[in-house]
Amino acid sequence: MAAGNRKSPKRAKSSESTYSLMEFMSDFPDDDACLEWLWSTRYANEDGTAYCPKCSANRTFTKYATKQQRQSWTCSGCGHHVHPTAGTIFHKSSTSLHLWFYAMYLMTSTRCGISAKQLERELGVTYKTAWRMFHLIRNELMYQDDEPLSGAVEMDEMYFAGKTKRAGEVTKRRPGKPVPKRSSAPVFGMVERGGGRVRAVHVEDTKTVTLLPHVMKYVVPESVVYTDEYSSYKSLPKHGYDHRTISHKDSVYVSGDVHTQTIEGFWSLVRRGIAGTHHMVSAKHLQGYLNEYVFRYNRDDNGPDLFAVLLLRAALTRV
């Protein structure tokens, strides 16, 4: 194999990556490049003009340069200022856009995510800033769409350990200290076989009255639904679903095409990711973490790379 150009490294064809760090740095070398991209994506037309709400027409805009480094463009006709970051997760943030973009790149370039503590070290920001960035990206950009699942759909519920609570007991194992007790947060997931699309939500409990509305929202009636023998799923045939059950209590996990291995594989990915990267997640913020894992899982084999999709959402999603 011929030696590569060390001054201009290229991503190897055998690499599973769709967007490398060198490509990111080439596309977005600094804060100005990020701001220009945001302006052109949100406002600029193909001919370089943009719509001015004050003039009610397309006008030429120029970047408004001041000592205050204001992130705005000025209409050449009336002087109206347009701020590219207004209405986005970057609005009123003193953190560089370059760091915001890099944080999104890191979140989409790892399969199991990255912790806020690691982002703090990567960006050189405070932990509070890193956590806020992650919180906004997960909850505002990595939202789950409402497109329903169809065909063969697997469903399953599970519990994630939350924060430690004190039970108030004293044992020989920990003399004089109360026994720590972990709270558990129930979650409910549905995955479409073949396409691999998944939906995951944090729920208050796993009763029928709680799970059924999510099934009816995310799964097309007359779909073939695969679950375990849990009693909350027994009413599914009454609502038009072809319900097929696998009996886990009898140690049966696969019977022909009847199984819940796909959704359990997703839960395994989430469980190991949270335990290994984040260690513990409170019930209050669990849905945001589920959004992140669903976002990556649903686009694992799709054409557009994750970073491009997330970046476009950042530009077009109003918060």
N, C-alpha and C positions, 0 to 999 in steps of 0.2 A: 504494500500500500504506500502510495506517495505521501511524503510528509505534508501536513497542512501548513497554512500560513499562520504563524504564531501571532502576528499582529492583527489578524482578522480571522478569529476562530469561527468555524461553522459547526452547526449541529449535525451530528452523525446521522446518516440515513437509517441506521439500525436503532436509533434512540426512540423510545416510546413517547418522548416529550413532543408536544406540538408547538411549544413556545419556550425557548430557553432564556436564561438570564441575559446572555449577550444580545439576543434579539430585543428583549425588553429595554436594555440600556441604549440600544441603537435607535429604537422608536421614541423613547422618552428619556433623553439624556439629562434633562434638568426641569426645573419648575416651569420655565417659560414654554417649553415644548408641550407639557401637560396642559397648560392653560390655553395654548393655541388649539390643541386638539379638542378641548372642551368647547371652546367658542365655535369652531368650525362644525362640530357635530350637533350642537344645540341650536345654533342661530344662522350660520352662514349658508348662502345658496351656492350653487355650482359656479356662478359667475363672480363670486366674492362679495356680493351685496348681502344685506340682511334686512329683515322687516323691522321698520321703526313704528312702534305703536303710537307715537306722538304725531308722526307725519302720515300714518296710515298708508305707507308705501314702502317699497324696497329702496334702501339707500346705501351709500357707501359708508362704511364705518372704519374708524381708525383707533388703534389701541391708545387708551388714555394713560399717558405716562406722567406720573407725579412722584415727588419724593416719598409720599406715603405708600407707594407701590400698590395703588388700588387696582384691583383686578376687574377692569371695565373697559368697554369700547364705546366710542362717542360717534353719534350720528353726524355726518358732515353737513346735513341740512338744517337741523334744529338744535344740535348740541345735546340731544337726549343720551343719557348714559345707560348702557346695558351691561349687567353683571353676569358673567357665565356661571358663577358658582351659586347664584341665588336659586333657591328652591331645590337644591341638591343636598346630599349629606355633607358636602364641603362648606356649606354656607356658614359664615361667621367663624370658621375654624382658622386658628393661627398656625396650624400645622401645614407644612409645605404640601402642595398638590403632588409633588414628586414622591413624597413619603406615603401619601394616601394610595397612589397608584401602585407603589411597591408593596404595600400591605395587601392589596387585592391580588397582586401577582403571587405573593407567598401563600395566600389562602387557597389559590387555585392550582398551585404547582405541587402540592403535597396531597397524598391520598387520605391521610388521617388528620389533616389540619395542623395548625401551629398554635401554641399557647400565647396568651397575651404577654406573659413574662418573656418568652423568646422574642416576640415582636418588639418589646421594650429594648432588648439588647440589640436587635437588628437595626432599629431605626434611631436609637439614641434618644428616645422620648421617655416621659415618665410612664409608670405603670398605669396610672389613671387615664392618660391619653391613649395608650395602646388598647386598654380595655374598652374605652368609649369608641374607638375606631372599629374594633371587632364587633361591638354591639350593634352599631349602625349598619355595618356591612351585612351582618347576618339577618337582621330583622327588616331592613328596608330594601336590600338588594337581592338577597337570596330567598325571596318569598316563593312559596309553592303556588303554582297556577291551579286553576279550577277545572282544567280539561279532564273529563272523566276517564276512568280506566274501563276497559272492555275486554271481551274474550274470556280467557282464563285468568282469574285473579285470586291470589293467595292473601289471607288475612291472619294476623296474629297479634297478640298483646303481650307486653312484658313490663318489667319494673326496673327502674334505675334507682340505685342507692343515692339518697340526697345527703344533706348535712347531718352531722351527728347531733343527736338529742340525748339528754340525760334521763335515764330511767329512774334514778333516785335510789337504786339498790346498792348494797355493799356486799361484796363477796370475798372469799378467801384469796381469790386470784388477784384482786385489787383491794387490799385491806384499807379501809378508811376512805375509799374513793368510789363514787357512784359509777355504775356500769354504763358505758356509752352505748347508745342505741341509735341505729340509723333509720331515718325516715325513708319511705320508698315512693317514687313517683311513677304512676302508670302511664304507659304510652301505647298507642294503637297504630298499626301499620298495615298498608295494603300495597301489593306489588302486582304488576301486570306481567304475566309470563311472555317471553319472546321479546317484547319491546323493552322490558326492564324498567319501565317507569314505576316510581314508588311514591307513596304519600305517607307521611308520618306526622302524628299529632299528639300533643300532651293532653291527656284527659283527666278528669277528676276521679273517675273510677271506671271499672270495666263492666258495668251493668248494661243490659240490653238497651235501656232508655238513653244511655250515654253513647254507646257505640253505633247504634242504628242510624242516627242522623248523619254521621260521617260516612257510613257505607252508602247511603242514598245520595249523598252529595258527590262522592268521588267515584262510584261504580255504577255503570249503566245497567239498568234492569235487564233480566234475561241472561246476564253473564254467568259463567260457570265459576262458582266461588268455592275455594278449598280452605278449610279451617280444621282445627283440632276439635275435640269433643266438648269444648267449653260451652256451658249452657246458654250464654248470651247470644250465641249464633243460631239457636234453634228456630227463631222466628223468621229467618231469612227467606225460606220458601214462600211464606205468606206475602212477601213483598216482590215476588217475581224473579227471585234468584234461583238458579240451579245449584243447590247446596250439596257439596260432597265432603264427607268427614273422614279424618284419619284418627285412630284411637291411640293417642300417646300413652294413656294410662295402662294400656296393654302392651307397652313397649313396641308398638308398631309405628314406624315412621315413614315408610314408603310402601304403597300398595298399588302397583301399576303407575298410573299418572296422578294418583291421589297422594299428595304430600304438601308440606308447607316449608320445604327446604329453601326456597328462594327468599322468602321474607325472613326466615331465621338466619340466612346468610347475611342479609342486610343488618339485622339486629346484632349479629356477631361483629360486623365491621364497626358499627356505631359504639358498641360496648367496649371493644378493644381500643378504639380511637380515643374515646373519652377517658378510659382508665389509664392509657399510656401517655396521652398528651395533656389532658386537662385534669386528670386524677379524680376530680369530683365536680359535679354540676348541681346547683340548687334547682328545685322545681320551678322557681320563679323565672329562670332564664333557660330552662331546658328546651323550650320550643325553638329558640334561636339556634341552638346547637343542632337540633333535628333538621332545621332548614338548611344549615350548611352541609350536612351529610347527604341530604336528599338532593341538593343542588349538584353536588359532585357526582353522585351515583347515577342520576338521570342523564347525565351528559358524558358518561365515561367512554362510550363508544361512538358518540355523535361526531359529526364533521367539525363544526365550529369549536375552536378551543375555548376552554372555560374562561380564561382571562378576557377574551374579546367580548363574550356574552356579558360578563359581569361589568366590564367597563362601559358597555353600551347602556346597560341598566342604570349605571351611575349617572349617565348623561341625561337619560330620558325619564327617569323616575322622579316624580316630585314628592317631597317630604314636607 
